[in-house]
Amino acid sequence: MIKRFARYTLSHPALPLFLFCSPSLFAEVPRNLTTSPWMLSMMILLGGIGFGSLLFVILLNRVIRRIRRELAEESEKYRALVNNTGLMVLLIDPETAEILDANPAALEFYGYSRDELKRKTVFDLNIDDQNTVQQRIRRAAESDKSNIHTRHRLASGEIRNVELFIGPIVTGGRRCNFAFILDETDKIETLQNLADEKQR
C-alpha cells in the first residue's frame, strides 16, 4: 500500500500539500465523492492552497517582525538625536498640532513636565491666533523646512520670542513635524535697545 501511495504521490506532486489541510475541511464530504478523480483533484488543490496560506502567514510574520525591529531602531536614533542636543526640540502632529514629545531642553525652557507638555497643542503655547499657527504648520508640512518667528507663553506666564525651524520627519512609522526652537528674546531686546539709542 505504501508503494502504491508513493507512486501516486510522484504522479500527483500536489498531494503532499493536501496533508497540511485540516481534516475537518473534508469531514462533511460524502465518502462516494472522495473516490471521484475530479473531487480528489479538488481536494489536492485545496490542500495546496491551505499550505500556501500557511507559508504566506509565516512570511508575513517575519516581515512584520523586521519592520517592528527597524522602527524600534529608528525610534532609538530619533531619541538619541533629540536628547543629546542642546537645542530645544518639539515633535508635533502636523494635522492636530498636538505636541507628541519634547526633549529635556524644551521641558526646562517651557517649565512643564513631559506629560504636561504632551497634553498641550502648539496653539496653547503660541500668542498668535490659531488660524495663523495652522497655516504655518501646513506650510511646514508641505515643504522640506520652514523657519517661523513667533512668541510662546511659558508655564510661568512669561512671553518669549522664539524662532522655530520646522520640518517633516517620520518616526515610528508616523509622519510628524519636528521643531528646533531658539530663544531669541535677548537678541531682539538688544537690537531694540541699539535702535533706540540711534534715535536719541
ABEGO torsion letter per residue (X at the ends): XAAAAAAAAAABAAAAAAAABBAAAAAABBAAAAABAAAAAAAAAAAAAAAAAAAAAAAAAAAAAAAAAAAAAAAAAAAAAAAABABBBBBBBAAAGBBABBBAAAAAAAGBBAAAAAABBAAAABABBAAAAAAAAAAAAABABBBBBBBBBBAAGBBBBBBBBBBBBBBGGBBBBBBBBBBAAAAAAAAAAAAAAAAX
